[in-house]
């Protein structure tokens, strides 16, 4: 991953794409994209496991609101 130089950023802006606050965005090379795709499944397993572990804990910490039935 690398940041576009000023000339590349100007070319990109001419297509209607803008960076945050006018700063040149970071981009991936073809190799970076290929590596990301290669590891997506592995990261998905990790993130799904973390989500499954954290969501019940977060839900238990929340106060229930609304009308309580007696």
Backbone as JSON Lines, residues from 0, in Angstrom:
{"i":0,"aa":"X","n":[0.86,-1.16,0.0],"ca":[0.0,0.0,0.0],"c":[0.91,1.22,0.0]}
{"i":1,"aa":"X","n":[0.54,2.22,-0.79],"ca":[1.33,3.43,-0.85],"c":[0.41,4.63,-1.11]}
{"i":2,"aa":"X","n":[0.96,5.82,-0.9],"ca":[0.18,7.04,-1.1],"c":[0.5,7.6,-2.48]}
{"i":3,"aa":"X","n":[-0.53,8.07,-3.18],"ca":[-0.34,8.65,-4.5],"c":[0.51,9.91,-4.4]}
{"i":4,"aa":"X","n":[1.32,10.16,-5.45],"ca":[2.06,11.42,-5.47],"c":[1.13,12.52,-6.0]}
{"i":5,"aa":"X","n":[1.63,13.75,-6.0],"ca":[0.79,14.9,-6.36],"c":[0.22,14.78,-7.78]}
{"i":6,"aa":"X","n":[1.05,14.37,-8.73],"ca":[0.59,14.24,-10.13],"c":[-0.49,13.16,-10.26]}
{"i":7,"aa":"X","n":[-0.26,12.0,-9.62],"ca":[-1.25,10.92,-9.67],"c":[-2.56,11.35,-9.02]}
{"i":8,"aa":"X","n":[-2.45,12.08,-7.91],"ca":[-3.64,12.54,-7.21],"c":[-4.42,13.53,-8.06]}
{"i":9,"aa":"X","n":[-3.73,14.43,-8.75],"ca":[-4.41,15.39,-9.63],"c":[-5.15,14.65,-10.75]}
{"i":10,"aa":"X","n":[-4.53,13.63,-11.31],"ca":[-5.2,12.83,-12.35],"c":[-6.44,12.13,-11.79]}
{"i":11,"aa":"X","n":[-6.32,11.62,-10.59],"ca":[-7.45,10.93,-9.96],"c":[-8.57,11.92,-9.66]}
{"i":12,"aa":"X","n":[-8.22,13.11,-9.18],"ca":[-9.24,14.12,-8.87],"c":[-10.01,14.53,-10.12]}
{"i":13,"aa":"X","n":[-9.35,14.51,-11.28],"ca":[-10.02,14.89,-12.52],"c":[-11.11,13.9,-12.9]}
{"i":14,"aa":"X","n":[-11.1,12.7,-12.29],"ca":[-12.14,11.7,-12.55],"c":[-13.28,11.81,-11.55]}
{"i":15,"aa":"X","n":[-13.17,12.76,-10.61],"ca":[-14.24,12.95,-9.63],"c":[-13.98,12.29,-8.3]}
{"i":16,"aa":"X","n":[-12.81,11.68,-8.11],"ca":[-12.46,11.04,-6.84],"c":[-11.64,12.02,-6.02]}
{"i":17,"aa":"X","n":[-11.99,12.16,-4.76],"ca":[-11.28,13.11,-3.89],"c":[-10.83,12.41,-2.62]}
{"i":18,"aa":"X","n":[-9.65,12.78,-2.14],"ca":[-9.15,12.25,-0.88],"c":[-9.74,13.02,0.28]}
{"i":19,"aa":"X","n":[-9.55,12.52,1.47],"ca":[-10.02,13.22,2.66],"c":[-9.26,14.52,2.81]}
{"i":20,"aa":"X","n":[-10.0,15.6,2.99],"ca":[-9.39,16.91,3.24],"c":[-8.35,17.28,2.2]}
{"i":21,"aa":"X","n":[-8.53,16.8,0.99],"ca":[-7.61,17.14,-0.08],"c":[-6.29,16.4,-0.05]}
{"i":22,"aa":"X","n":[-6.15,15.44,0.85],"ca":[-4.91,14.67,0.92],"c":[-4.99,13.5,-0.06]}
{"i":23,"aa":"X","n":[-3.84,13.15,-0.61],"ca":[-3.78,12.03,-1.53],"c":[-4.12,10.73,-0.78]}
{"i":24,"aa":"X","n":[-4.97,9.89,-1.37],"ca":[-5.35,8.65,-0.7],"c":[-4.25,7.59,-0.81]}
{"i":25,"aa":"X","n":[-4.34,6.61,0.07],"ca":[-3.47,5.46,-0.01],"c":[-4.14,4.45,-0.93]}
{"i":26,"aa":"X","n":[-3.35,3.73,-1.71],"ca":[-3.89,2.78,-2.69],"c":[-3.11,1.47,-2.62]}
{"i":27,"aa":"X","n":[-3.71,0.43,-3.18],"ca":[-3.07,-0.88,-3.24],"c":[-2.51,-1.13,-4.63]}
{"i":28,"aa":"X","n":[-1.44,-1.89,-4.71],"ca":[-0.96,-2.39,-5.99],"c":[-1.77,-3.64,-6.34]}
{"i":29,"aa":"X","n":[-1.59,-4.15,-7.55],"ca":[-2.27,-5.38,-7.93],"c":[-1.87,-6.52,-7.0]}
{"i":30,"aa":"X","n":[-0.61,-6.56,-6.61],"ca":[-0.14,-7.6,-5.7],"c":[-0.82,-7.47,-4.34]}
{"i":31,"aa":"X","n":[-0.97,-6.23,-3.86],"ca":[-1.63,-6.01,-2.58],"c":[-3.07,-6.48,-2.6]}
{"i":32,"aa":"X","n":[-3.77,-6.22,-3.7],"ca":[-5.16,-6.65,-3.83],"c":[-5.22,-8.17,-3.88]}
{"i":33,"aa":"X","n":[-4.29,-8.8,-4.61],"ca":[-4.27,-10.26,-4.69],"c":[-4.02,-10.87,-3.32]}
{"i":34,"aa":"X","n":[-3.11,-10.28,-2.54],"ca":[-2.83,-10.8,-1.2],"c":[-4.04,-10.62,-0.3]}
{"i":35,"aa":"X","n":[-4.72,-9.48,-0.45],"ca":[-5.92,-9.24,0.37],"c":[-6.97,-10.29,0.08]}
{"i":36,"aa":"X","n":[-7.18,-10.6,-1.19],"ca":[-8.16,-11.62,-1.55],"c":[-7.74,-12.99,-1.01]}
{"i":37,"aa":"X","n":[-6.44,-13.24,-1.03],"ca":[-5.93,-14.54,-0.56],"c":[-6.24,-14.75,0.91]}
{"i":38,"aa":"X","n":[-6.15,-13.69,1.7],"ca":[-6.32,-13.81,3.15],"c":[-7.7,-13.42,3.65]}
{"i":39,"aa":"X","n":[-8.59,-12.98,2.76],"ca":[-9.93,-12.56,3.17],"c":[-10.66,-13.65,3.96]}
{"i":40,"aa":"X","n":[-10.63,-14.88,3.48],"ca":[-11.34,-15.97,4.15],"c":[-10.81,-16.2,5.56]}
{"i":41,"aa":"X","n":[-9.48,-16.13,5.7],"ca":[-8.88,-16.35,7.01],"c":[-9.27,-15.23,7.98]}
{"i":42,"aa":"X","n":[-9.24,-13.98,7.49],"ca":[-9.62,-12.87,8.34],"c":[-11.1,-12.93,8.69]}
{"i":43,"aa":"X","n":[-11.93,-13.38,7.74],"ca":[-13.36,-13.49,8.0],"c":[-13.61,-14.45,9.16]}
{"i":44,"aa":"X","n":[-12.9,-15.55,9.19],"ca":[-13.06,-16.51,10.28],"c":[-12.71,-15.86,11.61]}
{"i":45,"aa":"X","n":[-11.62,-15.1,11.64],"ca":[-11.19,-14.43,12.88],"c":[-12.23,-13.39,13.3]}
{"i":46,"aa":"X","n":[-12.66,-12.54,12.36],"ca":[-13.62,-11.49,12.7],"c":[-14.97,-12.07,13.11]}
{"i":47,"aa":"X","n":[-15.42,-13.12,12.44],"ca":[-16.68,-13.75,12.82],"c":[-16.61,-14.33,14.23]}
{"i":48,"aa":"X","n":[-15.47,-14.94,14.56],"ca":[-15.28,-15.51,15.9],"c":[-15.28,-14.41,16.95]}
{"i":49,"aa":"X","n":[-14.58,-13.31,16.67],"ca":[-14.56,-12.18,17.61],"c":[-15.95,-11.59,17.78]}
{"i":50,"aa":"X","n":[-16.67,-11.41,16.68],"ca":[-18.02,-10.84,16.73],"c":[-18.93,-11.73,17.56]}
{"i":51,"aa":"X","n":[-18.86,-13.03,17.32],"ca":[-19.71,-13.97,18.08],"c":[-19.39,-13.94,19.57]}
{"i":52,"aa":"X","n":[-18.13,-13.71,19.89],"ca":[-17.73,-13.67,21.31],"c":[-18.11,-12.35,21.97]}
{"i":53,"aa":"X","n":[-18.06,-11.25,21.22],"ca":[-18.28,-9.93,21.8],"c":[-19.73,-9.49,21.84]}
{"i":54,"aa":"X","n":[-20.52,-9.86,20.86],"ca":[-21.9,-9.37,20.79],"c":[-22.73,-9.79,22.01]}
{"i":55,"aa":"X","n":[-22.71,-11.04,22.43],"ca":[-23.49,-11.38,23.63],"c":[-23.04,-10.57,24.86]}
{"i":56,"aa":"X","n":[-21.76,-10.34,25.0],"ca":[-21.27,-9.56,26.14],"c":[-21.78,-8.13,26.06]}
{"i":57,"aa":"X","n":[-21.8,-7.56,24.88],"ca":[-22.28,-6.18,24.72],"c":[-23.78,-6.1,24.97]}
{"i":58,"aa":"X","n":[-24.52,-7.08,24.51],"ca":[-25.98,-7.07,24.7],"c":[-26.35,-7.21,26.17]}
{"i":59,"aa":"X","n":[-25.58,-7.96,26.94],"ca":[-25.86,-8.14,28.36],"c":[-25.58,-6.87,29.16]}
{"i":60,"aa":"X","n":[-24.69,-6.02,28.67],"ca":[-24.34,-4.79,29.38],"c":[-25.37,-3.68,29.16]}
{"i":61,"aa":"X","n":[-26.21,-3.81,28.17],"ca":[-27.18,-2.76,27.86],"c":[-28.39,-2.85,28.78]}
{"i":62,"aa":"X","n":[-28.87,-1.68,29.19],"ca":[-30.09,-1.65,29.97],"c":[-31.27,-1.79,29.03]}
{"i":63,"aa":"X","n":[-32.22,-2.6,29.41],"ca":[-33.42,-2.76,28.59],"c":[-34.35,-1.59,28.85]}
{"i":64,"aa":"X","n":[-34.89,-1.04,27.75],"ca":[-35.8,0.08,27.89],"c":[-37.18,-0.33,27.39]}
{"i":65,"aa":"X","n":[-38.18,0.42,27.79],"ca":[-39.53,0.13,27.33],"c":[-40.46,-0.17,28.49]}
{"i":66,"aa":"X","n":[-41.64,-0.57,28.16],"ca":[-42.66,-0.87,29.16],"c":[-42.5,-2.33,29.57]}
{"i":67,"aa":"X","n":[-42.46,-2.54,30.89],"ca":[-42.32,-3.9,31.41],"c":[-43.69,-4.47,31.7]}
{"i":68,"aa":"X","n":[-43.9,-5.69,31.25],"ca":[-45.18,-6.37,31.53],"c":[-45.12,-6.96,32.91]}
{"i":69,"aa":"X","n":[-46.24,-6.87,33.64],"ca":[-46.28,-7.43,35.01],"c":[-46.99,-8.76,35.0]}
